[in-house]
Amino acid sequence: MTTPGTITGWGTALPPTVVTNADLEARLDTDDAWIVERSGIRERRVGGTVSGLATEAGRMALERSGTDPATVDLLLLATSTPEMIIPATSARVHHALGLGGGAFDLNAACSGFVYALVMAYGALSTGMNRVLVIGADRLASITDPDDRGTAVLFADGAGALLIEASGGPSPFEGGPGLVAFDMGVDGSAYDLLFCPHDGHLTMEGREVFRRAVRVTVESAQAAMEGAKVTPDQVTLFVPHQANLRIIEAAASRLGIPMDRTAIVLDRTGNTSAASIPLALAEAADAGRVGPGDHILMSGFGAGMTWASALVRWDPDVRR
């Protein structure tokens, strides 16, 4: 699949409350050195609501692109922490933003944003003109505050991309859009990371780490092979921000140096579906990507799901 489409706007939202490693030291059997060594996280943001964070990030993306919200054809909200069982949280965000078209939630855990991104490009191929993709989660709300294995990792946030149909050459011919993707799930590993209704996250950390590195590398390689792009042609690698050691191991095996890897984990913690758009937005704001650049996004999460997308960037078409 190769689908034209331009990312014309991006936005982020983080709760105002900052929880530092020193804050956690005061109530858990842990310390800053232990947390940083094992995760790379120094602080994280907690609070807000999924709909509020998603709305803030979505509004920023719309305003950046200068788009009338009513002209948006579809909202895809990737989240593992919906505010209710029904209705979908995306309905509330859709109303708050004044969007046109339809909306639905998508839950593929921490891979959710890339799943939604691929679906957004697919929607453009059916004739839609504008799709707003948001990743938003409040993992702190389902984390046991007394479990040092998870409380130091998970946090809250949202990130959004507005994608618009574009004419001209296909991504394979140098145009902007989705060049290739890979996604999958191994349901036999569903119990490595899970959260029951009215419960807390439970994680088999060692096994998740081992599998995460492998599936990230294999999925990212599959996307690059599908796009006929080599690691040295990847301008920016945007992995799921779960653990710095996982990111470093995956980047090393892929042959992509860390100076071409987007990292926000140290300041945000693991924000699940929000982590990839948060990292991409910061890189875009810093001017780390330009016209024609290849961006490789890769996520993994509970399920165990994985997904990677190779996108060609073209910010020159932004209004």
ABEGO torsion letter per residue (X at the ends): XBBBEBBABBBBBBBABBBBAAAAAAABBBBAAAAAAAAGBABBBBEEBAAAAAAAAAAAAAAAAGBBAAABABBBBBBABBABAOBBAAAAAAAAAGBBEBBBBBBAEAAAAAAAAAAAAAAAAAGBABBBBBBBBBAAAABBAABAAAAAABBBEBBBBBBBBBBEBBAAAGBBEBABBBBBBBAAAAAABBBBBGBBBBBBAAAAAAAAAAAAAAAAAAAAAAAGBBAAABABBBBBBABAAAAAAAAAAAGBBAAABBBAAAAAEBAEAAAAAAAAAAAAAAGABBBGBBBBBBBBBBOBBBBBBBBBBBAAABX
